[in-house]
Amino acid sequence: MVLDVFNQTEGKPLLIQPKSRLVMIGDSITDCGRAKPIGEGRGEALGKGYVSLVDALLGTVYPGHEIRVTNMGTGGNTVRNLKERWQTDVIDLKPDWLSIMIGINDVWRQYDLPTYSEKHVRIEEYESTLRELVGQTQPLVKGLVLMTPFYIEPNRDDAMRAAMDRYGQVVKKLAEETGAVFIDTQKAFDDVLPHYYPATLAWDRVHPNMTGHMVLARAFLSGVGFGWNG
């Protein structure tokens, strides 16, 4: 189901069922300082980004749902890294719902480390690996959310922004093919960028401040049918 991230959702049921476990996996944007390994003394620390905001808003507006959110983001990861830890960090956790946001480093390494070709994940590998992980996991979960990578840059002709858009189209295509919930995070940022200089939201145009993380949280929650009336 391809959803506009800012559709009105009041009166529609939340897609994530009560008592569900929602695992959210990705790179540093998802990680955002979470506790590793999970469960050490303090339960599952969720970091200081959009994952913790999603958890807080679900817990506030849908307290009776008792949805358990688990953050499995790891800074610096590409889709290649996700594949290496997929069994332990996704399958073994037995999520009811899974959210994937990956691709920023797959693109970024091609620009900030142009001579380190071994770190580059070209779009063909990105698509084939993400497709493999989705295919492996979708039969095991009740719901799947695919979030695009993003670059907080309004100039669509910028080389890295243009590349990120192409990787985002891969995510959209997979969502359409599989019926996953599609979250266009780039569009979510594009909608607020007329009011902000990019560095106001992220000093490096990649790692958002809290306003940027709320943009991501709002996009995710709108995509899964969150309504303020619960």
Contacts in CASP RR format, 6 or more apart in sequence:
PFRMAT RR
TARGET T0000
AUTHOR 0000-0000-0000
METHOD contacts of the structure
MODEL  1
MVLDVFNQTEGKPLLIQPKSRLVMIGDSITDCGRAKPIGEGRGEALGKGY
VSLVDALLGTVYPGHEIRVTNMGTGGNTVRNLKERWQTDVIDLKPDWLSI
MIGINDVWRQYDLPTYSEKHVRIEEYESTLRELVGQTQPLVKGLVLMTPF
YIEPNRDDAMRAAMDRYGQVVKKLAEETGAVFIDTQKAFDDVLPHYYPAT
LAWDRVHPNMTGHMVLARAFLSGVGFGWNG
1 179 0 8 1.000
1 180 0 8 1.000
1 181 0 8 1.000
1 182 0 8 1.000
2 172 0 8 1.000
2 175 0 8 1.000
2 176 0 8 1.000
2 182 0 8 1.000
3 181 0 8 1.000
3 182 0 8 1.000
3 183 0 8 1.000
3 222 0 8 1.000
3 223 0 8 1.000
4 222 0 8 1.000
5 183 0 8 1.000
5 184 0 8 1.000
5 185 0 8 1.000
5 187 0 8 1.000
5 188 0 8 1.000
5 218 0 8 1.000
5 219 0 8 1.000
5 222 0 8 1.000
5 223 0 8 1.000
6 188 0 8 1.000
6 191 0 8 1.000
6 218 0 8 1.000
6 219 0 8 1.000
6 222 0 8 1.000
7 222 0 8 1.000
7 223 0 8 1.000
9 222 0 8 1.000
9 223 0 8 1.000
9 225 0 8 1.000
9 226 0 8 1.000
9 227 0 8 1.000
10 227 0 8 1.000
10 228 0 8 1.000
10 229 0 8 1.000
11 227 0 8 1.000
11 229 0 8 1.000
12 225 0 8 1.000
12 227 0 8 1.000
13 225 0 8 1.000
14 62 0 8 1.000
14 65 0 8 1.000
14 224 0 8 1.000
14 225 0 8 1.000
14 226 0 8 1.000
14 227 0 8 1.000
14 230 0 8 1.000
15 143 0 8 1.000
15 181 0 8 1.000
15 223 0 8 1.000
15 224 0 8 1.000
15 225 0 8 1.000
16 22 0 8 1.000
16 58 0 8 1.000
16 65 0 8 1.000
16 67 0 8 1.000
16 96 0 8 1.000
16 97 0 8 1.000
16 143 0 8 1.000
16 224 0 8 1.000
17 65 0 8 1.000
17 96 0 8 1.000
17 142 0 8 1.000
18 64 0 8 1.000
18 65 0 8 1.000
18 66 0 8 1.000
18 67 0 8 1.000
19 65 0 8 1.000
19 66 0 8 1.000
19 67 0 8 1.000
20 65 0 8 1.000
20 67 0 8 1.000
20 68 0 8 1.000
20 96 0 8 1.000
20 97 0 8 1.000
20 142 0 8 1.000
21 67 0 8 1.000
21 68 0 8 1.000
21 70 0 8 1.000
21 93 0 8 1.000
21 94 0 8 1.000
21 95 0 8 1.000
21 96 0 8 1.000
21 97 0 8 1.000
22 54 0 8 1.000
22 67 0 8 1.000
22 68 0 8 1.000
22 69 0 8 1.000
22 70 0 8 1.000
22 95 0 8 1.000
22 96 0 8 1.000
22 97 0 8 1.000
22 98 0 8 1.000
22 99 0 8 1.000
23 70 0 8 1.000
23 72 0 8 1.000
23 90 0 8 1.000
23 93 0 8 1.000
23 95 0 8 1.000
23 97 0 8 1.000
23 98 0 8 1.000
23 99 0 8 1.000
24 30 0 8 1.000
24 51 0 8 1.000
24 54 0 8 1.000
24 69 0 8 1.000
24 70 0 8 1.000
24 71 0 8 1.000
24 72 0 8 1.000
24 73 0 8 1.000
24 98 0 8 1.000
24 99 0 8 1.000
24 101 0 8 1.000
25 72 0 8 1.000
25 73 0 8 1.000
25 82 0 8 1.000
25 89 0 8 1.000
25 90 0 8 1.000
25 98 0 8 1.000
25 99 0 8 1.000
25 100 0 8 1.000
25 101 0 8 1.000
25 102 0 8 1.000
26 72 0 8 1.000
26 73 0 8 1.000
26 74 0 8 1.000
26 77 0 8 1.000
26 82 0 8 1.000
26 100 0 8 1.000
26 101 0 8 1.000
26 102 0 8 1.000
27 73 0 8 1.000
27 74 0 8 1.000
27 75 0 8 1.000
27 76 0 8 1.000
27 77 0 8 1.000
27 78 0 8 1.000
27 101 0 8 1.000
27 102 0 8 1.000
27 103 0 8 1.000
27 104 0 8 1.000
27 105 0 8 1.000
28 73 0 8 1.000
28 74 0 8 1.000
28 75 0 8 1.000
28 76 0 8 1.000
28 77 0 8 1.000
28 207 0 8 1.000
29 49 0 8 1.000
29 50 0 8 1.000
29 101 0 8 1.000
29 104 0 8 1.000
29 206 0 8 1.000
29 207 0 8 1.000
29 208 0 8 1.000
29 216 0 8 1.000
30 50 0 8 1.000
30 51 0 8 1.000
30 71 0 8 1.000
30 72 0 8 1.000
30 73 0 8 1.000
30 101 0 8 1.000
31 47 0 8 1.000
31 71 0 8 1.000
31 73 0 8 1.000
31 74 0 8 1.000
31 75 0 8 1.000
32 47 0 8 1.000
32 48 0 8 1.000
32 49 0 8 1.000
32 50 0 8 1.000
32 51 0 8 1.000
32 52 0 8 1.000
32 71 0 8 1.000
32 213 0 8 1.000
33 45 0 8 1.000
33 47 0 8 1.000
33 48 0 8 1.000
34 45 0 8 1.000
34 46 0 8 1.000
34 47 0 8 1.000
34 51 0 8 1.000
34 71 0 8 1.000
34 73 0 8 1.000
35 42 0 8 1.000
35 43 0 8 1.000
35 44 0 8 1.000
35 45 0 8 1.000
35 47 0 8 1.000
36 74 0 8 1.000
38 44 0 8 1.000
38 45 0 8 1.000
38 70 0 8 1.000
38 71 0 8 1.000
38 72 0 8 1.000
39 45 0 8 1.000
44 68 0 8 1.000
44 69 0 8 1.000
44 70 0 8 1.000
44 71 0 8 1.000
45 71 0 8 1.000
46 52 0 8 1.000
46 55 0 8 1.000
46 69 0 8 1.000
46 71 0 8 1.000
47 71 0 8 1.000
48 210 0 8 1.000
48 213 0 8 1.000
49 210 0 8 1.000
49 213 0 8 1.000
49 216 0 8 1.000
49 217 0 8 1.000
50 212 0 8 1.000
50 213 0 8 1.000
50 214 0 8 1.000
50 216 0 8 1.000
50 217 0 8 1.000
50 220 0 8 1.000
51 69 0 8 1.000
51 71 0 8 1.000
52 71 0 8 1.000
53 213 0 8 1.000
53 214 0 8 1.000
53 216 0 8 1.000
53 217 0 8 1.000
54 69 0 8 1.000
54 217 0 8 1.000
54 220 0 8 1.000
54 221 0 8 1.000
55 69 0 8 1.000
57 217 0 8 1.000
57 221 0 8 1.000
57 226 0 8 1.000
58 65 0 8 1.000
58 67 0 8 1.000
58 69 0 8 1.000
58 221 0 8 1.000
58 226 0 8 1.000
59 65 0 8 1.000
59 67 0 8 1.000
61 226 0 8 1.000
61 227 0 8 1.000
61 228 0 8 1.000
61 229 0 8 1.000
61 230 0 8 1.000
62 230 0 8 1.000
70 93 0 8 1.000
70 95 0 8 1.000
72 89 0 8 1.000
72 90 0 8 1.000
72 93 0 8 1.000
74 81 0 8 1.000
74 85 0 8 1.000
76 105 0 8 1.000
77 102 0 8 1.000
77 105 0 8 1.000
78 102 0 8 1.000
78 103 0 8 1.000
78 105 0 8 1.000
78 106 0 8 1.000
78 109 0 8 1.000
78 119 0 8 1.000
78 121 0 8 1.000
79 102 0 8 1.000
79 103 0 8 1.000
79 106 0 8 1.000
79 121 0 8 1.000
79 125 0 8 1.000
79 126 0 8 1.000
79 129 0 8 1.000
79 130 0 8 1.000
79 133 0 8 1.000
80 106 0 8 1.000
80 121 0 8 1.000
80 125 0 8 1.000
80 129 0 8 1.000
82 89 0 8 1.000
82 100 0 8 1.000
82 102 0 8 1.000
82 129 0 8 1.000
82 133 0 8 1.000
83 129 0 8 1.000
83 132 0 8 1.000
83 133 0 8 1.000
86 133 0 8 1.000
86 136 0 8 1.000
86 137 0 8 1.000
90 98 0 8 1.000
90 133 0 8 1.000
90 137 0 8 1.000
91 136 0 8 1.000
91 137 0 8 1.000
91 140 0 8 1.000
94 140 0 8 1.000
95 141 0 8 1.000
96 141 0 8 1.000
96 142 0 8 1.000
96 143 0 8 1.000
97 141 0 8 1.000
97 142 0 8 1.000
97 143 0 8 1.000
97 144 0 8 1.000
97 145 0 8 1.000
98 137 0 8 1.000
98 141 0 8 1.000
98 143 0 8 1.000
98 144 0 8 1.000
98 145 0 8 1.000
99 144 0 8 1.000
99 145 0 8 1.000
99 147 0 8 1.000
99 220 0 8 1.000
100 130 0 8 1.000
100 133 0 8 1.000
100 134 0 8 1.000
100 144 0 8 1.000
100 145 0 8 1.000
100 146 0 8 1.000
100 147 0 8 1.000
101 147 0 8 1.000
101 148 0 8 1.000
101 149 0 8 1.000
101 183 0 8 1.000
101 185 0 8 1.000
102 130 0 8 1.000
102 149 0 8 1.000
103 121 0 8 1.000
103 126 0 8 1.000
103 149 0 8 1.000
103 164 0 8 1.000
103 167 0 8 1.000
104 149 0 8 1.000
104 150 0 8 1.000
104 151 0 8 1.000
104 164 0 8 1.000
104 206 0 8 1.000
105 121 0 8 1.000
106 120 0 8 1.000
106 121 0 8 1.000
106 126 0 8 1.000
106 149 0 8 1.000
106 167 0 8 1.000
107 149 0 8 1.000
107 151 0 8 1.000
107 160 0 8 1.000
107 163 0 8 1.000
107 164 0 8 1.000
107 167 0 8 1.000
108 160 0 8 1.000
108 206 0 8 1.000
109 116 0 8 1.000
109 119 0 8 1.000
109 120 0 8 1.000
109 121 0 8 1.000
110 120 0 8 1.000
110 163 0 8 1.000
111 159 0 8 1.000
111 160 0 8 1.000
111 163 0 8 1.000
113 119 0 8 1.000
113 120 0 8 1.000
121 129 0 8 1.000
123 166 0 8 1.000
123 167 0 8 1.000
123 170 0 8 1.000
126 167 0 8 1.000
126 170 0 8 1.000
127 170 0 8 1.000
127 174 0 8 1.000
130 170 0 8 1.000
130 171 0 8 1.000
130 174 0 8 1.000
131 174 0 8 1.000
134 144 0 8 1.000
134 146 0 8 1.000
134 174 0 8 1.000
134 178 0 8 1.000
134 180 0 8 1.000
135 178 0 8 1.000
137 144 0 8 1.000
138 144 0 8 1.000
138 178 0 8 1.000
138 180 0 8 1.000
143 180 0 8 1.000
143 181 0 8 1.000
144 178 0 8 1.000
144 179 0 8 1.000
144 180 0 8 1.000
144 181 0 8 1.000
145 180 0 8 1.000
145 181 0 8 1.000
145 183 0 8 1.000
145 220 0 8 1.000
145 223 0 8 1.000
145 224 0 8 1.000
146 171 0 8 1.000
146 174 0 8 1.000
146 175 0 8 1.000
146 178 0 8 1.000
146 180 0 8 1.000
146 181 0 8 1.000
146 182 0 8 1.000
146 183 0 8 1.000
147 171 0 8 1.000
147 183 0 8 1.000
147 185 0 8 1.000
147 216 0 8 1.000
147 219 0 8 1.000
147 220 0 8 1.000
148 167 0 8 1.000
148 168 0 8 1.000
148 171 0 8 1.000
148 172 0 8 1.000
148 183 0 8 1.000
148 184 0 8 1.000
148 185 0 8 1.000
148 186 0 8 1.000
149 164 0 8 1.000
149 167 0 8 1.000
149 168 0 8 1.000
149 171 0 8 1.000
149 185 0 8 1.000
149 186 0 8 1.000
150 164 0 8 1.000
150 185 0 8 1.000
150 186 0 8 1.000
150 188 0 8 1.000
150 189 0 8 1.000
151 158 0 8 1.000
151 160 0 8 1.000
151 161 0 8 1.000
151 164 0 8 1.000
151 186 0 8 1.000
151 205 0 8 1.000
151 206 0 8 1.000
152 189 0 8 1.000
152 193 0 8 1.000
152 198 0 8 1.000
152 201 0 8 1.000
152 202 0 8 1.000
152 205 0 8 1.000
152 206 0 8 1.000
152 208 0 8 1.000
153 160 0 8 1.000
153 161 0 8 1.000
153 198 0 8 1.000
153 205 0 8 1.000
154 190 0 8 1.000
154 193 0 8 1.000
154 194 0 8 1.000
154 198 0 8 1.000
155 161 0 8 1.000
156 162 0 8 1.000
156 165 0 8 1.000
164 186 0 8 1.000
165 186 0 8 1.000
168 186 0 8 1.000
171 182 0 8 1.000
172 182 0 8 1.000
172 184 0 8 1.000
174 180 0 8 1.000
175 181 0 8 1.000
175 182 0 8 1.000
176 182 0 8 1.000
181 223 0 8 1.000
181 224 0 8 1.000
183 219 0 8 1.000
183 220 0 8 1.000
183 223 0 8 1.000
184 219 0 8 1.000
185 215 0 8 1.000
185 216 0 8 1.000
185 219 0 8 1.000
188 215 0 8 1.000
188 216 0 8 1.000
188 218 0 8 1.000
188 219 0 8 1.000
189 201 0 8 1.000
189 212 0 8 1.000
189 215 0 8 1.000
192 201 0 8 1.000
192 215 0 8 1.000
193 201 0 8 1.000
198 205 0 8 1.000
199 205 0 8 1.000
200 209 0 8 1.000
201 208 0 8 1.000
201 209 0 8 1.000
201 211 0 8 1.000
201 212 0 8 1.000
201 215 0 8 1.000
202 208 0 8 1.000
202 209 0 8 1.000
202 212 0 8 1.000
208 215 0 8 1.000
208 216 0 8 1.000
221 227 0 8 1.000
END
